[in-house]
């Protein structure tokens, strides 16, 4: 019934057409939610994005500086902890090379109140994985050939030619808004929601601070903590929200 995934997948292009093809084939109801481009981080360009934004997916360049910072931050979180993260957040490890685009889509959809077709592959995957560990969720993705097929079909529909060299220094991560969990059992807090970064290469979900407006807070964080750390222009951002008006 299942076949083990072998070798790296084709990298997904950061393109709404590509991500929407993946999501719609997997079960996202296109009339209810879609991915769209975020053309810039300035307020005027953010104002063009359809609201309400449910999740944001970022494609960014992996640099030596980023890798060093990632490892240090993960080690600090493992050793000392961080602001509590809502335990209902759906996060999974990435174990398939170049599957970060698929991971970003799953993290975006699974942590949003978007509509999935009943008994669709993605709805069933999320339901099956609810009680699994992040590593078990990764294994389920590895051993479900349908997702490899959906990824491959989406990866070949972009505007760029499929690369012959599948090694890439570009990576997808996802941002969502989550409730601020109580610090003490039985106590309800009235604090702001939290901005959570979901990346399968990390040690777990990463709390990025108070979240009052998802898109604006992601834009601010990306500008301060991603774009400012490199001279590279290889950034792209997409939002998940209501379909754009014709």
MOHU-V89410 format. One record per backbone hydrogen bond with DSSP energy under -1.0 kcal/mol. CO is the residue of the C=O (numbers start at 1). NH is the residue of the N-H. If there is no record, write none. Layout:
# MOHU-V89410
co=CO nh=NH
co=CO nh=NH
This chain:
# MOHU-V89410
co=13 nh=15
co=15 nh=19
co=16 nh=20
co=17 nh=21
co=18 nh=22
co=19 nh=23
co=20 nh=24
co=21 nh=25
co=22 nh=26
co=23 nh=27
co=23 nh=28
co=26 nh=122
co=27 nh=117
co=29 nh=32
co=29 nh=33
co=34 nh=241
co=36 nh=239
co=42 nh=46
co=43 nh=47
co=45 nh=48
co=46 nh=49
co=55 nh=240
co=56 nh=175
co=57 nh=238
co=58 nh=173
co=59 nh=236
co=60 nh=171
co=63 nh=67
co=64 nh=68
co=65 nh=69
co=66 nh=70
co=67 nh=71
co=68 nh=72
co=69 nh=73
co=70 nh=74
co=71 nh=75
co=72 nh=76
co=73 nh=77
co=74 nh=78
co=75 nh=79
co=76 nh=80
co=77 nh=81
co=86 nh=89
co=96 nh=99
co=97 nh=9
co=99 nh=103
co=100 nh=104
co=101 nh=105
co=102 nh=106
co=103 nh=107
co=104 nh=108
co=105 nh=109
co=106 nh=110
co=107 nh=111
co=109 nh=112
co=115 nh=29
co=117 nh=120
co=120 nh=124
co=121 nh=125
co=122 nh=126
co=123 nh=127
co=124 nh=128
co=125 nh=129
co=129 nh=132
co=133 nh=137
co=134 nh=93
co=134 nh=138
co=135 nh=139
co=136 nh=140
co=137 nh=141
co=138 nh=142
co=139 nh=143
co=141 nh=144
co=144 nh=147
co=145 nh=149
co=146 nh=150
co=147 nh=151
co=148 nh=152
co=149 nh=153
co=150 nh=154
co=151 nh=155
co=152 nh=156
co=154 nh=157
co=169 nh=62
co=171 nh=60
co=173 nh=58
co=174 nh=198
co=175 nh=56
co=176 nh=196
co=178 nh=194
co=184 nh=187
co=193 nh=211
co=194 nh=178
co=195 nh=208
co=196 nh=176
co=197 nh=206
co=198 nh=174
co=199 nh=202
co=200 nh=94
co=206 nh=197
co=209 nh=195
co=213 nh=217
co=214 nh=218
co=215 nh=219
co=216 nh=220
co=217 nh=221
co=218 nh=222
co=219 nh=223
co=220 nh=224
co=221 nh=225
co=222 nh=226
co=222 nh=227
co=223 nh=228
co=226 nh=229
co=227 nh=230
co=233 nh=235
co=236 nh=59
co=237 nh=38
co=238 nh=57
co=239 nh=36
co=240 nh=54
co=240 nh=55
co=241 nh=34
